[in-house]
Amino acid sequence: MHSPHDGLRHGRSVRQGYRGVTRGLALDLGSSRTRAWVPGLGIVTDADAESTDDPQGARGHGRPVRRGRIVDRESCGRILSRIADTALGTDRSETLIVLSHPVLAGPEHRAEARELLAALGPTSVIVLNSARAAAACGGPQDGGPLLVVDIGAELTEVTLLVDGMVRDAREAETGLSDLGPAEPPTPVVRTALDMIMEMWQQDRHGAVLGALRKGPLLAGGGALRPDITNRIAVRLGVPVRLADDPATTVVRGAGLILSSALRHAAAAPALPGPAR
């Protein structure tokens, strides 16, 4: 079993942890696309992850994120800096940045992501797993078990959430970019189904079965392909859930969590001043 590693774990109070923030930015650093979301504006960046548009003309060599992990820190930092400049301006005081990461990203990746965000100068940072972000956008809000199947360009993840917390997770370093131009999606579908069945077989509490009865939530670029979604539904024998525009489900979910944090921060009582 795997626990989430985000800024709101263990019931951390948004009112206490993010007091004073008034603006924000949500980010999804994918292996093929970099997406950014701003409250009131929606998605403001949806660009090829290899493009940095550095003011000095420097460009990264290859993609800075591969298989869901940061592999080129310098290029990734330039991308984040450019997005932050555009979305938040050069003064990042009173800002909150939310960044999603793969569910099974290790502590080294999460620490590196936090360092890159801290270098941008925000007041506070939330780093949360992509399954929780997807659930915030496209999942039912009943608090019960939910199975999130995220099929991206270079990574496929299956995550079981119970009451919003990660109960179990699987990932495979395979995705849409591994398919040939005319190749059917059989390898990707088989990978996702194998992970679901393995999770089901090892579940002793019936949460996976309960999640399947609701219908798994499909996210990522793979959820845009009927030849993938239909095969998964037929093989599982259950309907599947599709959020609006599944490719942007994660960044929009991160944006909803950001908006919630900003609302709570605005409603927090002011800290008492020094005694006179």
PyMOL commands that set and color helices and strands:
alter all, ss='L'
color gray80, all
select helices_A, chain A and resi 9-11+14-17+73-88+107-118+130-138+176-178+186-202+207-214+221-224+226-236+246-267
alter helices_A, ss='H'
color red, helices_A
select strands_A, chain A and resi 23-29+33-38+42-48+65-66+69-70+95-101+124-129+145-151+156-162+165-172+217-219+241-242
alter strands_A, ss='S'
color yellow, strands_A
deselect
rebuild
show_as cartoon
